[in-house]
Amino acid sequence: TQAEMVLRDWFAKNNPKDYDAEHSGNSSGSAVAYSIGQLATATGKYRVYMLFKQRDGKMFLAELRIEKL
C-alpha cells in the first residue's frame, strides 16, 4: 500500500509522455521477464528497469527502478 502511494505521487509529479523499451527478455523457463527503457516525462528523462515474476500462472511486477538521466 505504501509503495502504491509513493508511485502514485511520483507519477503525479512526473507526468509520463513516452516510454521507449530498449531491452527486454525472459528466463529460459519464462518465470522471470524484464524490460529496460527510457521514460520521458514532463520533468525530464528517466531510465526504467522492470522485473516481472510469474506466480500462479500470472506475471506480476516484482521490482521497479527509476533513475534520472
C-alpha positions in Angstrom: 0.0 0.0 0.0 2.8 2.4 0.9 4.6 1.7 -2.4 1.5 2.3 -4.3 1.1 5.7 -2.7 4.7 6.6 -3.4 4.4 5.7 -7.0 1.1 7.5 -7.5 2.7 10.6 -6.0 5.8 10.3 -8.2 3.8 9.8 -11.4 1.5 12.8 -10.5 4.6 15.0 -10.3 6.3 13.4 -13.3 3.6 13.1 -15.9 4.6 10.4 -18.4 4.9 11.4 -22.0 6.6 8.4 -23.7 8.3 5.1 -23.0 10.9 3.5 -25.3 11.7 -0.1 -24.4 15.4 -0.6 -25.2 16.0 -4.1 -23.9 13.6 -6.9 -22.8 13.8 -10.6 -22.3 12.9 -13.5 -20.1 14.4 -16.6 -18.4 14.5 -19.9 -20.2 11.5 -21.1 -18.2 9.7 -17.8 -18.7 9.1 -17.5 -15.0 11.0 -14.1 -15.0 10.9 -11.3 -17.5 12.4 -7.8 -17.7 12.2 -4.6 -19.6 14.7 -1.7 -19.6 13.9 1.5 -21.3 13.7 5.3 -21.2 10.7 7.1 -19.8 10.1 10.7 -21.0 8.1 12.8 -18.5 7.2 16.4 -18.2 10.2 16.9 -15.8 12.9 15.0 -17.7 14.1 11.6 -18.9 14.5 8.5 -16.7 15.9 5.0 -17.2 13.4 2.4 -16.1 14.1 -1.2 -15.1 11.1 -3.5 -14.5 11.4 -7.1 -13.4 8.3 -9.4 -13.6 7.9 -12.8 -12.0 5.3 -15.4 -12.6 3.1 -16.7 -9.8 0.1 -18.9 -10.2 0.3 -18.6 -14.0 0.2 -14.7 -13.9 3.0 -12.2 -14.3 3.4 -9.5 -11.6 5.8 -6.6 -11.2 8.4 -7.7 -8.7 10.9 -4.8 -9.0 10.8 -1.3 -10.4 13.8 1.1 -10.6 13.6 4.6 -11.9 16.8 6.6 -12.3 17.1 10.2 -13.5 19.3 10.5 -16.6 
